[in-house]
Amino acid sequence: TREEPKTPAPKRIKSEQGIIVEGLDNCLVKFAKCCTPVPGDAVVGFITRGYGVSVHRADCPNAMEENRKPDELGRWVKVDWVDGDLSGYRTSLELSAKDRDALTLDVAMALSAAKVKVTSLSAKSMPDGYAVISVVLEVKDRAELNNVMNKLGQIQSVYQVKRSAG
């Protein structure tokens, strides 16, 4: 009996950004700005034209299977996070709250207490008495992000903390 040659398993190559792209080595990896994935999120990759592999959260509207264009199905690839201690990953949050004095200060203090790097913080009062606060921050993984989101959700008058997507 003659043995069939075994097909090698797809290569799993680590990128500098802590992502493994199955089947590709030495490729440029960038994180999609629409959903800003962090380690621990389920992710999927899209081979862009000229810009390497764009990594999206699996729940991103731009990456969901039902929204994928039929002529681009072959460009979606499996990606995964590399285990280990990684640097900070930028992500975005949006807080909704009943507007009040010192709301933005309380948000800034909670972020400071959580010891995360904040790269952007903006607050906007709405005419209806509510406020929207947008935060761009760096976290090492999803567990740290969940911890920050929980702290922000405990602030008086904040009724929703969600990740930006889409």
DSSP file with accessible surface (Angstrom, degrees, kcal/mol):
  #  RESIDUE AA STRUCTURE BP1 BP2  ACC     N-H-->O    O-->H-N    N-H-->O    O-->H-N    TCO  KAPPA ALPHA  PHI   PSI    X-CA   Y-CA   Z-CA
    1    1 A T              0   0  193      0, 0.0     2,-0.5     0, 0.0     0, 0.0   0.000 360.0 360.0 360.0 134.2    0.0    0.0    0.0
    2    2 A R        -     0   0  217      1,-0.0     2,-0.3     0, 0.0     0, 0.0  -0.795 360.0-130.2 -96.3 131.1    1.2    3.4   -1.0
    3    3 A E        -     0   0  163     -2,-0.5     3,-0.0     1,-0.1    -1,-0.0  -0.597  19.0-123.4 -82.2 138.8    0.8    6.2    1.5
    4    4 A E        -     0   0  148     -2,-0.3     2,-0.1     1,-0.1    -1,-0.1  -0.573  34.8-103.6 -74.5 140.1   -0.8    9.4    0.3
    5    5 A P        -     0   0  107      0, 0.0     2,-0.3     0, 0.0    -1,-0.1  -0.438  38.7-119.1 -65.1 138.6    1.4   12.5    0.9
    6    6 A K        -     0   0  186     -2,-0.1     3,-0.0     1,-0.0    -3,-0.0  -0.623  18.3-124.5 -81.3 137.7    0.1   14.5    3.8
    7    7 A T        -     0   0  132     -2,-0.3    -1,-0.0     1,-0.1     2,-0.0  -0.688  33.6-116.5 -77.7 127.0   -1.0   18.0    3.2
    8    8 A P        -     0   0  110      0, 0.0     3,-0.1     0, 0.0    -1,-0.1  -0.349  30.5-105.4 -65.0 147.2    1.0   20.3    5.5
    9    9 A A        -     0   0   86      1,-0.1     3,-0.1    -3,-0.0    14,-0.0  -0.375  49.1 -87.4 -65.9 149.2   -1.1   22.2    8.1
   10   10 A P        -     0   0   75      0, 0.0    -1,-0.1     0, 0.0     2,-0.1  -0.293  50.9-102.3 -57.8 144.2   -1.4   25.9    7.3
   11   11 A K        -     0   0  120     -3,-0.1    12,-2.8    11,-0.1     2,-0.6  -0.415  26.4-154.0 -66.9 143.3    1.4   28.0    8.7
   12   12 A R  E     -A   22   0A 115     10,-0.2     2,-0.5    11,-0.1    10,-0.2  -0.905  20.9-179.4-119.9  99.0    0.6   29.9   11.8
   13   13 A I  E     -A   21   0A  62      8,-0.9     8,-1.3    -2,-0.6     2,-0.3  -0.860  22.7-130.8-107.5 133.2    3.0   32.9   11.8
   14   14 A K  E     -A   20   0A 137     -2,-0.5     6,-0.2     6,-0.2     2,-0.2  -0.595  19.0-152.6 -80.9 135.1    3.1   35.5   14.5
   15   15 A S    >   -     0   0   17      4,-2.2     3,-1.5    -2,-0.3    67,-0.1  -0.583  31.2-106.1 -96.7 169.9    3.0   39.1   13.5
   16   16 A E  T 3  S+     0   0  196      1,-0.3    -1,-0.1    -2,-0.2    12,-0.0   0.735 117.8  62.5 -67.1 -21.4    4.5   42.0   15.5
   17   17 A Q  T 3  S-     0   0   61      2,-0.2    -1,-0.3    69,-0.1     3,-0.1   0.322 121.7-101.4 -88.6   8.1    1.0   43.0   16.5
   18   18 A G  S <  S+     0   0    0     -3,-1.5    64,-2.7     1,-0.3     2,-0.4   0.736  82.6 125.3  82.5  22.3    0.3   39.8   18.4
   19   19 A I  E     - B   0  81A   0     62,-0.2    -4,-2.2    -4,-0.1     2,-0.5  -0.932  49.1-150.1-117.8 138.8   -1.9   38.2   15.6
   20   20 A I  E     -AB  14  80A  26     60,-3.5    60,-2.0    -2,-0.4     2,-0.6  -0.929  10.2-159.3-103.3 127.6   -1.4   34.9   13.9
   21   21 A V  E >   -AB  13  79A   2     -8,-1.3     3,-1.2    -2,-0.5    -8,-0.9  -0.947  19.9-129.2-108.1 118.1   -2.7   34.8   10.3
   22   22 A E  E 3  S+A   12   0A  56     56,-2.4   -10,-0.2    -2,-0.6    56,-0.2  -0.494  87.2   6.4 -71.5 128.7   -3.4   31.3    9.1
   23   23 A G  T 3  S+     0   0   47    -12,-2.8     2,-0.4    -2,-0.3    -1,-0.2   0.330 114.1  86.4  88.4  -8.0   -1.7   30.4    5.8
   24   24 A L    <   -     0   0   61     -3,-1.2   -11,-0.6   -13,-0.4    -3,-0.4  -0.973  53.1-168.2-126.9 140.5    0.3   33.6    5.5
   25   25 A D        +     0   0   79     -2,-0.4   -10,-0.1     1,-0.2    -5,-0.0  -0.913  68.1  12.4-124.0 155.3    3.6   34.6    6.8
   26   26 A N  S    S+     0   0  161     -2,-0.3     2,-0.3   -12,-0.2    -1,-0.2   0.887  86.5 148.2  54.4  44.3    5.3   38.0    7.0
   27   27 A C        -     0   0   36     -3,-0.2     2,-0.3    -6,-0.1    -1,-0.2  -0.831  53.3-106.3-110.2 152.0    2.2   39.9    6.1
   28   28 A L        -     0   0  104     -2,-0.3    25,-3.2   -13,-0.1     2,-0.4  -0.553  35.7-163.2 -71.8 134.1    1.2   43.4    7.3
   29   29 A V  E     +c   53   0B   2     -2,-0.3     2,-0.3    23,-0.2    25,-0.2  -0.977  10.7 176.3-122.7 132.7   -1.6   43.3    9.9
   30   30 A K  E     -c   54   0B  89     23,-2.6    25,-2.9    -2,-0.4     2,-0.5  -0.973  28.8-120.7-132.7 152.8   -3.7   46.3   10.9
   31   31 A F  E     -c   55   0B  56     -2,-0.3    25,-0.2    23,-0.2     2,-0.1  -0.794  34.3-111.2 -95.4 131.1   -6.6   46.6   13.2
   32   32 A A    >>  -     0   0    5     23,-2.8     4,-1.8    -2,-0.5     3,-0.5  -0.355  15.7-147.7 -62.4 133.2   -9.9   47.8   11.8
   33   33 A K  T 34 S+     0   0  195      1,-0.2    -1,-0.2     2,-0.2    23,-0.0   0.714  91.8  68.7 -74.2 -19.8  -10.8   51.3   13.0
   34   34 A C  T 34 S+     0   0   32      1,-0.2   132,-0.4   131,-0.1    -1,-0.2   0.820 122.1   8.8 -69.8 -28.6  -14.5   50.4   12.8
   35   35 A C  T <4 S-     0   0    0     -3,-0.5    -2,-0.2   130,-0.2    -1,-0.2   0.479  83.0-147.2-134.6  -6.3  -14.4   47.9   15.7
   36   36 A T     <  -     0   0   17     -4,-1.8    56,-0.2     1,-0.1    -3,-0.1   0.848  21.9-149.0  37.3  71.3  -11.0   48.2   17.3
   37   37 A P        -     0   0    1      0, 0.0    -1,-0.1     0, 0.0    18,-0.1  -0.303  13.1-165.1 -67.8 151.5  -10.4   44.6   18.4
   38   38 A V    >   -     0   0    0     51,-0.0     3,-2.4     1,-0.0   103,-0.1  -0.918  40.3 -72.5-130.4 157.6   -8.4   43.8   21.5
   39   39 A P  T 3  S+     0   0   13      0, 0.0   103,-2.9     0, 0.0   104,-0.2  -0.242 121.1  37.6 -52.7 133.3   -6.9   40.4   22.6
   40   40 A G  T 3  S+     0   0   56      1,-0.5     2,-0.2   101,-0.2   101,-0.1   0.009  89.9 113.2 108.8 -25.0   -9.7   38.1   23.8
   41   41 A D  S <  S-     0   0    5     -3,-2.4    -1,-0.5     1,-0.1     2,-0.3  -0.542  78.2-110.8 -73.4 145.1  -12.1   39.3   21.2
   42   42 A A        -     0   0   68     -2,-0.2    16,-3.0    -3,-0.1    17,-0.4  -0.630  50.5-171.2 -69.9 130.3  -13.2   36.7   18.6
   43   43 A V  E     -D   57   0B  22     -2,-0.3    36,-0.5    36,-0.3     2,-0.3  -0.884  23.2-166.9-130.6 160.4  -11.6   38.1   15.4
   44   44 A V  E     -D   56   0B  20     12,-2.2    12,-2.9    -2,-0.3     2,-0.3  -0.971  18.3-133.6-141.8 150.8  -11.5   37.5   11.6
   45   45 A G  E     -DE  55  77B   0     32,-2.7    32,-2.8    -2,-0.3     2,-0.4  -0.825   8.5-160.5-111.3 150.5   -9.1   38.8    9.0
   46   46 A F  E     -DE  54  76B  27      8,-2.0     8,-3.0    -2,-0.3     2,-0.8  -0.995  20.7-132.4-128.4 123.7   -9.7   40.3    5.6
   47   47 A I  E     -D   53   0B  57     28,-3.0     6,-0.2    -2,-0.4     2,-0.1  -0.672  30.9-159.5 -77.9 111.3   -7.0   40.4    2.9
   48   48 A T        -     0   0   25      4,-3.0     2,-1.0    -2,-0.8     4,-0.3  -0.378  26.6 -97.7 -85.1 169.4   -7.1   44.0    1.7
   49   49 A R  S    S-     0   0  187      1,-0.2    -1,-0.1     2,-0.1     4,-0.0  -0.789 101.9 -17.9 -90.1 102.5   -5.7   45.2   -1.6
   50   50 A G  S    S+     0   0   76     -2,-1.0    -1,-0.2     1,-0.0    -3,-0.0   0.382 124.7  78.9  88.7  -3.3   -2.2   46.6   -0.8
   51   51 A Y  S    S-     0   0  155      1,-0.4    -2,-0.1   -23,-0.0     2,-0.1   0.146  88.9-125.6-125.2  20.2   -2.7   47.0    2.9
   52   52 A G        -     0   0   22     -4,-0.3    -4,-3.0   -23,-0.1     2,-0.5  -0.385  61.3 -17.9  76.3-149.0   -2.2   43.5    4.3
   53   53 A V  E     -cD  29  47B   2    -25,-3.2   -23,-2.6    -6,-0.2     2,-0.5  -0.850  57.0-150.3-102.3 124.6   -4.7   41.8    6.5
   54   54 A S  E     -cD  30  46B   7     -8,-3.0    -8,-2.0    -2,-0.5     2,-0.5  -0.837  14.1-145.7 -93.6 124.3   -7.3   44.0    8.3
   55   55 A V  E     +cD  31  45B   0    -25,-2.9   -23,-2.8    -2,-0.5     2,-0.3  -0.825  21.0 179.9 -98.7 124.1   -8.4   42.4   11.6
   56   56 A H  E     - D   0  44B  19    -12,-2.9   -12,-2.2    -2,-0.5     2,-0.2  -0.873  35.5-103.7-116.9 153.6  -12.0   42.9   12.7
   57   57 A R  E >   - D   0  43B  15     -2,-0.3     3,-1.8   -14,-0.2   -14,-0.3  -0.499  35.6-121.6 -66.3 144.8  -14.0   41.7   15.7
   58   58 A A  T 3  S+     0   0   48    -16,-3.0     7,-0.2     1,-0.3   -15,-0.1   0.805 113.1  52.6 -62.6 -25.8  -16.2   38.8   14.6
   59   59 A D  T 3  S+     0   0   89    -17,-0.4    -1,-0.3     5,-0.1     5,-0.1   0.379  80.2 121.6 -92.8   7.9  -19.3   40.8   15.7
   60   60 A C    X>  -     0   0    0     -3,-1.8     3,-1.9     1,-0.1     4,-1.3  -0.493  68.1-132.3 -69.1 133.4  -18.4   43.9   13.6
   61   61 A P  T 34 S+     0   0   51      0, 0.0     3,-0.2     0, 0.0    -1,-0.1   0.840 107.7  57.0 -56.1 -30.6  -21.1   44.7   11.1
   62   62 A N  T 34 S+     0   0   88      1,-0.2    -2,-0.1     6,-0.0    -3,-0.0   0.630 114.3  37.5 -75.0 -13.7  -18.4   45.0    8.4
   63   63 A A  T <4 S+     0   0    1     -3,-1.9    -1,-0.2    -6,-0.2     5,-0.1   0.501  82.3 121.0-115.2  -8.0  -17.2   41.4    9.1
   64   64 A M    ><  -     0   0   64     -4,-1.3     3,-1.9    -3,-0.2     4,-0.5  -0.326  68.9-123.4 -64.1 139.2  -20.4   39.5    9.7
   65   65 A E  G >  S+     0   0  148      1,-0.3     3,-1.3     2,-0.2    -1,-0.1   0.851 109.0  56.7 -54.1 -38.6  -20.9   36.7    7.3
   66   66 A E  G 3  S+     0   0  138      1,-0.3    -1,-0.3     3,-0.0    -2,-0.1   0.714 108.2  49.0 -70.2 -16.0  -24.3   37.9    6.1
   67   67 A N  G <  S+     0   0   95     -3,-1.9    -1,-0.3    -6,-0.1     2,-0.2   0.426  85.0 112.9 -99.8  -1.5  -22.8   41.2    5.1
   68   68 A R  S <  S-     0   0   52     -3,-1.3     5,-0.1    -4,-0.5    -5,-0.1  -0.537  71.7-117.6 -76.4 138.7  -19.8   39.8    3.2
   69   69 A K    >   -     0   0  123     -2,-0.2     3,-2.1     1,-0.1     4,-0.4  -0.545  17.5-130.7 -75.1 135.2  -19.8   40.4   -0.6
   70   70 A P  G >  S+     0   0  113      0, 0.0     3,-1.1     0, 0.0     4,-0.2   0.852 106.5  54.8 -56.6 -35.2  -20.0   37.1   -2.6
   71   71 A D  G 3  S+     0   0  133      1,-0.2     3,-0.1     2,-0.1    -2,-0.0   0.539 109.4  48.6 -78.8  -2.8  -17.0   38.1   -4.8
   72   72 A E  G X  S+     0   0   36     -3,-2.1     3,-2.0     1,-0.1     4,-0.3   0.329  74.3 107.2-115.6   8.4  -14.8   38.7   -1.7
   73   73 A L  G X  S+     0   0   99     -3,-1.1     3,-1.3    -4,-0.4    -2,-0.1   0.852  76.3  57.6 -58.3 -35.6  -15.5   35.5    0.2
   74   74 A G  G 3  S+     0   0   74      1,-0.2    -1,-0.3    -4,-0.2    -2,-0.1   0.594  96.5  64.9 -71.7  -8.7  -12.0   34.1   -0.6
   75   75 A R  G <  S+     0   0   43     -3,-2.0   -28,-3.0   -29,-0.1     2,-0.5   0.513  78.3  95.5 -93.5  -5.0  -10.4   37.1    1.0
   76   76 A W  E <   -E   46   0B  33     -3,-1.3     2,-0.3    -4,-0.3   -30,-0.2  -0.742  57.7-177.1 -86.6 128.9  -11.6   36.4    4.5
   77   77 A V  E     -E   45   0B  26    -32,-2.8   -32,-2.7    -2,-0.5     2,-0.4  -0.897  30.4-103.6-128.3 157.4   -9.0   34.4    6.6
   78   78 A K        +     0   0  113     -2,-0.3   -56,-2.4   -34,-0.2     2,-0.3  -0.639  43.0 174.6 -79.4 130.2   -8.7   32.9   10.0
   79   79 A V  E     -B   21   0A   9    -36,-0.5   -36,-0.3    -2,-0.4     2,-0.3  -0.923   6.2-176.9-131.4 159.6   -6.7   34.9   12.4
   80   80 A D  E     -B   20   0A  65    -60,-2.0   -60,-3.5    -2,-0.3     2,-0.2  -0.977  29.5 -98.0-151.7 162.4   -6.0   34.5   16.1
   81   81 A W  E     -B   19   0A  23     -2,-0.3     2,-0.3   -62,-0.2   -62,-0.2  -0.576  33.9-121.9 -83.4 147.0   -4.3   36.2   19.0
   82   82 A V        -     0   0   24    -64,-2.7     2,-0.2    -2,-0.2    -1,-0.0  -0.685  30.4-117.7 -83.2 137.8   -0.8   35.2   20.1
   83   83 A D        +     0   0  157     -2,-0.3     2,-0.2     2,-0.0    -1,-0.1  -0.504  69.5  65.4 -72.9 148.0   -0.6   34.1   23.8
   84   84 A G  S    S-     0   0   60     -2,-0.2     2,-0.6     2,-0.0    -2,-0.0  -0.624  92.1 -45.6 129.8 171.9    1.6   36.2   26.0
   85   85 A D        -     0   0  148     -2,-0.2     2,-0.2     1,-0.0    -2,-0.0  -0.658  63.2-177.9 -79.2 116.2    2.0   39.6   27.5
   86   86 A L        -     0   0   39     -2,-0.6     3,-0.1    54,-0.2   -69,-0.1  -0.692  25.6-102.5-114.5 167.2    1.4   42.2   24.8
   87   87 A S        -     0   0   91     -2,-0.2    -1,-0.2     1,-0.2     2,-0.1  -0.016  60.1 -57.2 -75.8-172.0    1.5   45.9   24.6
   88   88 A G        -     0   0   36     50,-0.1     2,-0.5   -50,-0.0    52,-0.2  -0.388  44.5-152.7 -74.2 143.9   -1.5   48.2   24.6
   89   89 A Y  E     -F  139   0C  13     50,-3.3    50,-2.4    -2,-0.1     2,-0.3  -0.971  17.7-127.2-117.0 129.7   -4.3   47.9   22.0
   90   90 A R  E     +F  138   0C 137     -2,-0.5     2,-0.3    48,-0.2    48,-0.2  -0.556  38.0 160.6 -79.3 134.1   -6.3   51.0   21.1
   91   91 A T  E     -F  137   0C   0     46,-2.7    46,-2.4    -2,-0.3     2,-0.4  -0.939  29.1-124.3-146.7 167.8  -10.1   50.7   21.3
   92   92 A S  E     -F  136   0C  27     -2,-0.3    72,-1.9    72,-0.2     2,-0.3  -0.937  17.8-172.3-123.8 142.0  -13.1   53.0   21.6
   93   93 A L  E     -FG 135 163C   1     42,-2.9    42,-2.5    -2,-0.4     2,-0.4  -0.925   9.0-155.2-126.5 152.9  -16.0   53.3   24.1
   94   94 A E  E     -FG 134 162C  62     68,-3.0    68,-2.4    -2,-0.3     2,-0.4  -0.996   9.8-163.0-129.6 127.0  -19.1   55.4   24.1
   95   95 A L  E     -FG 133 161C   1     38,-3.2    38,-2.4    -2,-0.4     2,-0.4  -0.888   2.9-160.5-109.1 139.2  -20.9   56.3   27.3
   96   96 A S  E     +FG 132 160C  12     64,-2.5    63,-2.2    -2,-0.4    64,-1.6  -0.962  25.4 156.8-115.9 135.8  -24.5   57.5   27.5
   97   97 A A  E     -FG 131 158C   1     34,-2.1    34,-2.9    -2,-0.4     2,-0.5  -0.981  50.6 -96.4-152.6 159.8  -25.5   59.4   30.7
   98   98 A K  E     -F  130   0C 102     59,-2.2    32,-0.3    -2,-0.3    31,-0.1  -0.717  59.0-111.6 -75.0 126.2  -27.9   61.8   32.2
   99   99 A D        +     0   0   57     30,-2.4     2,-0.3    -2,-0.5    -1,-0.1  -0.367  53.0 150.2 -66.7 142.1  -26.0   65.1   32.0
  100  100 A R    >   -     0   0   54     -2,-0.0     3,-1.4    -3,-0.0     4,-0.3  -0.972  50.7 -72.1-161.1 165.5  -24.8   66.6   35.3
  101  101 A D  T 3  S+     0   0  154     -2,-0.3     0, 0.0     1,-0.2     0, 0.0  -0.373 115.2  12.2 -62.7 141.6  -22.0   68.7   36.8
  102  102 A A  T 3> S+     0   0   53      1,-0.1     4,-2.5     3,-0.1    -1,-0.2   0.566  84.4 129.2  68.9  12.5  -18.6   67.0   37.0
  103  103 A L  H <> S+     0   0    3     -3,-1.4     4,-2.1     2,-0.2     5,-0.2   0.960  75.6  44.7 -60.7 -49.2  -19.7   64.0   34.9
  104  104 A T  H  > S+     0   0   60     -4,-0.3     4,-2.7     1,-0.2    -1,-0.2   0.896 111.9  53.4 -64.3 -37.6  -16.7   64.3   32.6
  105  105 A L  H  > S+     0   0  105      1,-0.2     4,-2.7     2,-0.2    -1,-0.2   0.928 108.1  50.2 -61.7 -44.1  -14.4   64.7   35.7
  106  106 A D  H  X S+     0   0   57     -4,-2.5     4,-2.2     2,-0.2    -1,-0.2   0.892 110.8  49.5 -62.7 -38.1  -15.8   61.5   37.2
  107  107 A V  H  X S+     0   0    0     -4,-2.1     4,-2.4     2,-0.2    -2,-0.2   0.947 111.7  48.4 -64.9 -46.4  -15.2   59.6   33.9
  108  108 A A  H  X S+     0   0   37     -4,-2.7     4,-2.3     1,-0.2    -2,-0.2   0.903 111.5  50.0 -61.6 -40.2  -11.6   60.9   33.8
  109  109 A M  H  X S+     0   0  117     -4,-2.7     4,-2.7     2,-0.2    -1,-0.2   0.899 109.7  50.6 -66.1 -39.9  -11.0   59.9   37.4
  110  110 A A  H  X S+     0   0   18     -4,-2.2     4,-1.7     2,-0.2    -2,-0.2   0.906 111.3  48.5 -65.2 -39.1  -12.4   56.4   36.9
  111  111 A L  H  <>S+     0   0    3     -4,-2.4     5,-1.4     2,-0.2     4,-0.4   0.908 111.9  49.5 -66.9 -39.1  -10.1   56.0   33.8
  112  112 A S  H ><5S+     0   0   83     -4,-2.3     3,-1.4     1,-0.2    -2,-0.2   0.928 109.8  50.7 -64.7 -43.8   -7.1   57.3   35.9
  113  113 A A  H 3<5S+     0   0   67     -4,-2.7    -1,-0.2     1,-0.3    -2,-0.2   0.841 106.2  55.8 -63.6 -31.6   -7.9   54.9   38.7
  114  114 A A  T 3<5S-     0   0   13     -4,-1.7    -1,-0.3    -5,-0.2    -2,-0.2   0.562 106.5-133.3 -77.3  -9.1   -8.1   52.0   36.2
  115  115 A K  T < 5 +     0   0  177     -3,-1.4     2,-0.3    -4,-0.4    -3,-0.2   0.890  53.7 143.6  59.1  43.5   -4.5   52.9   35.1
  116  116 A V      < -     0   0   16     -5,-1.4     2,-0.5    23,-0.0    -1,-0.2  -0.872  55.9-110.8-110.0 150.1   -5.3   52.8   31.4
  117  117 A K  E     -H  138   0C 126     21,-0.8    21,-2.5    -2,-0.3     2,-0.5  -0.675  30.0-157.2 -79.9 125.4   -3.8   55.2   28.8
  118  118 A V  E     +H  137   0C  56     -2,-0.5    19,-0.3    19,-0.2     3,-0.1  -0.912  17.3 176.8-105.3 123.8   -6.4   57.5   27.4
  119  119 A T  E    S+     0   0C  50     17,-2.4     2,-0.3    -2,-0.5    18,-0.2   0.623  71.6  14.2-100.7 -15.1   -5.6   58.9   24.0
  120  120 A S  E     +H  136   0C  56     16,-1.7    16,-2.7     2,-0.0     2,-0.3  -0.954  55.9 175.4-159.7 138.8   -8.9   60.8   23.5
  121  121 A L  E     +H  135   0C  62     -2,-0.3     2,-0.4    14,-0.2    14,-0.2  -0.947  11.6 168.2-145.2 120.0  -11.8   61.9   25.7
  122  122 A S  E     -H  134   0C  62     12,-2.7    12,-2.9    -2,-0.3     2,-0.4  -0.998  12.8-164.5-136.6 143.3  -14.7   64.0   24.5
  123  123 A A  E     -H  133   0C  50     -2,-0.4     2,-0.4    10,-0.2    10,-0.2  -0.965   2.3-170.4-127.0 142.1  -18.0   64.9   26.0
  124  124 A K  E     -H  132   0C 141      8,-2.4     8,-2.4    -2,-0.4     2,-0.3  -0.982  14.6-143.6-136.4 122.0  -21.1   66.4   24.4
  125  125 A S  E     -H  131   0C  80     -2,-0.4     6,-0.2     6,-0.2    -2,-0.0  -0.673  19.4-145.2 -80.1 138.1  -24.2   67.6   26.1
  126  126 A M    >   -     0   0   68      4,-3.4     3,-1.7    -2,-0.3     4,-0.1  -0.722  20.9-117.2-102.0 154.0  -27.4   67.0   24.3
  127  127 A P  T 3  S+     0   0  140      0, 0.0    -1,-0.1     0, 0.0     4,-0.1   0.751 110.3  65.0 -61.6 -21.8  -30.4   69.3   24.3
  128  128 A D  T 3  S-     0   0  109      2,-0.1     3,-0.1     1,-0.1    -3,-0.0   0.340 122.8 -97.4 -86.2   7.7  -32.5   66.7   25.9
  129  129 A G  S <  S+     0   0   26     -3,-1.7   -30,-2.4     1,-0.4     2,-0.2   0.531  91.2 109.8  91.6   4.7  -30.5   66.7   29.2
  130  130 A Y  E     -F   98   0C  88    -32,-0.3    -4,-3.4    -4,-0.1    -1,-0.4  -0.631  52.6-147.3-106.9 169.8  -28.4   63.7   28.3
  131  131 A A  E     -FH  97 125C   3    -34,-2.9   -34,-2.1    -6,-0.2     2,-0.5  -0.977   4.8-150.6-138.0 150.2  -24.7   63.5   27.4
  132  132 A V  E     -FH  96 124C  39     -8,-2.4    -8,-2.4    -2,-0.3     2,-0.5  -0.991  13.2-168.3-121.0 127.3  -22.5   61.3   25.2
  133  133 A I  E     -FH  95 123C   1    -38,-2.4   -38,-3.2    -2,-0.5     2,-0.4  -0.977   3.4-161.3-118.9 126.0  -18.9   60.7   26.2
  134  134 A S  E     -FH  94 122C  43    -12,-2.9   -12,-2.7    -2,-0.5     2,-0.4  -0.911   9.6-174.3-108.1 133.9  -16.5   59.1   23.7
  135  135 A V  E     -FH  93 121C   0    -42,-2.5   -42,-2.9    -2,-0.4     2,-0.5  -0.992  14.6-165.9-130.3 132.8  -13.2   57.6   25.0
  136  136 A V  E     +FH  92 120C  30    -16,-2.7   -17,-2.4    -2,-0.4   -16,-1.7  -0.987  29.5 160.3-113.1 125.0  -10.3   56.2   23.0
  137  137 A L  E     -FH  91 118C   0    -46,-2.4   -46,-2.7    -2,-0.5     2,-0.5  -0.880  37.6-119.2-140.4 167.8   -8.0   54.2   25.3
  138  138 A E  E     +FH  90 117C  50    -21,-2.5   -21,-0.8    -2,-0.3     2,-0.3  -0.965  31.9 171.4-114.9 129.7   -5.3   51.5   25.3
  139  139 A V  E     -F   89   0C   1    -50,-2.4   -50,-3.3    -2,-0.5     3,-0.1  -0.904  35.4-134.2-130.2 160.7   -5.8   48.2   27.0
  140  140 A K  S    S-     0   0   98     -2,-0.3     2,-0.3   -52,-0.2   -54,-0.2   0.766  81.2 -18.9 -87.0 -24.9   -3.8   45.0   27.1
  141  141 A D  S  > S-     0   0   51   -103,-0.1     4,-2.0   -52,-0.1    -1,-0.2  -0.964  74.4 -82.6-166.2-179.7   -6.7   42.6   26.6
  142  142 A R  H  > S+     0   0   97   -103,-2.9     4,-3.1    -2,-0.3     5,-0.2   0.835 119.8  59.4 -67.2 -33.7  -10.5   42.1   26.8
  143  143 A A  H  > S+     0   0   69   -104,-0.2     4,-2.0     2,-0.2    -1,-0.2   0.937 108.0  45.3 -61.8 -44.0  -10.4   41.4   30.6
  144  144 A E  H  > S+     0   0   43      2,-0.2     4,-2.3     1,-0.2    -1,-0.2   0.917 113.2  51.1 -65.2 -40.6   -8.8   44.8   31.3
  145  145 A L  H  X S+     0   0    0     -4,-2.0     4,-2.9     1,-0.2    -2,-0.2   0.932 108.8  50.4 -62.5 -44.4  -11.3   46.4   28.9
  146  146 A N  H  X S+     0   0   66     -4,-3.1     4,-2.4     1,-0.2    -1,-0.2   0.898 109.1  52.6 -60.5 -38.7  -14.3   44.7   30.7
  147  147 A N  H  X S+     0   0   73     -4,-2.0     4,-2.2    -5,-0.2    -1,-0.2   0.934 111.0  46.3 -62.2 -45.1  -12.9   45.9   34.0
  148  148 A V  H  X S+     0   0    2     -4,-2.3     4,-2.6     1,-0.2     5,-0.2   0.929 111.7  51.4 -63.3 -44.7  -12.7   49.5   32.7
  149  149 A M  H  X S+     0   0   33     -4,-2.9     4,-2.2     1,-0.2    -1,-0.2   0.899 109.4  50.6 -61.7 -39.7  -16.2   49.3   31.3
  150  150 A N  H  X S+     0   0  103     -4,-2.4     4,-0.8     2,-0.2    -1,-0.2   0.920 110.5  49.2 -63.7 -43.2  -17.6   48.0   34.6
  151  151 A K  H >< S+     0   0   78     -4,-2.2     3,-0.7     1,-0.2     4,-0.3   0.917 112.5  47.7 -62.3 -42.5  -15.9   50.9   36.5
  152  152 A L  H >< S+     0   0    0     -4,-2.6     3,-1.3     1,-0.2    -1,-0.2   0.878 107.2  56.9 -66.6 -36.1  -17.4   53.4   34.0
  153  153 A G  H 3< S+     0   0   38     -4,-2.2    -1,-0.2     1,-0.3    -2,-0.2   0.692  99.6  60.4 -68.4 -18.3  -20.8   51.8   34.3
  154  154 A Q  T << S+     0   0  160     -4,-0.8    -1,-0.3    -3,-0.7     2,-0.2   0.525  78.0 112.4 -86.8  -6.2  -20.8   52.4   38.1
  155  155 A I  S X  S-     0   0   20     -3,-1.3     3,-2.0    -4,-0.3   -52,-0.0  -0.483  83.7 -96.0 -70.1 136.2  -20.5   56.2   37.7
  156  156 A Q  T 3  S+     0   0  147      1,-0.2    -1,-0.1    -2,-0.2     3,-0.1  -0.254 107.0  10.5 -55.0 131.0  -23.6   58.0   38.9
  157  157 A S  T 3  S+     0   0   35      1,-0.3   -59,-2.2   -60,-0.1     2,-0.5   0.198  92.2 124.2  81.6  -7.5  -26.0   58.8   36.0
  158  158 A V  E <   +G   97   0C  15     -3,-2.0   -61,-0.3   -61,-0.2    -1,-0.3  -0.681  28.8 170.2 -78.8 124.2  -24.1   56.7   33.4
  159  159 A Y  E     +     0   0C 142    -63,-2.2     2,-0.3    -2,-0.5   -62,-0.2   0.559  59.8  29.7-113.6  -9.6  -26.7   54.2   32.0
  160  160 A Q  E     +G   96   0C  86    -64,-1.6   -64,-2.5    -8,-0.1     2,-0.4  -0.967  48.8 179.8-152.8 134.6  -24.8   52.6   29.1
  161  161 A V  E     +G   95   0C  28     -2,-0.3     2,-0.3   -66,-0.2   -66,-0.2  -0.990  24.3 163.0-128.3 120.8  -21.2   51.9   28.3
  162  162 A K  E     -G   94   0C  91    -68,-2.4   -68,-3.0    -2,-0.4     2,-0.3  -0.962  38.9-108.8-139.0 157.3  -20.6   50.2   24.9
  163  163 A R  E     -G   93   0C  31     -2,-0.3   -70,-0.2   -70,-0.2     2,-0.2  -0.605  39.7-113.3 -80.4 142.6  -17.8   49.6   22.5
  164  164 A S        +     0   0   38    -72,-1.9     2,-0.3    -2,-0.3   -72,-0.2  -0.535  46.5 164.9 -73.5 140.9  -17.9   51.5   19.3
  165  165 A A              0   0   48     -2,-0.2  -130,-0.2  -105,-0.0  -131,-0.1  -0.976 360.0 360.0-157.3 145.8  -18.5   49.4   16.2
  166  166 A G              0   0   61   -132,-0.4  -106,-0.0    -2,-0.3    -1,-0.0  -0.093 360.0 360.0  84.7 360.0  -19.4   49.7   12.6
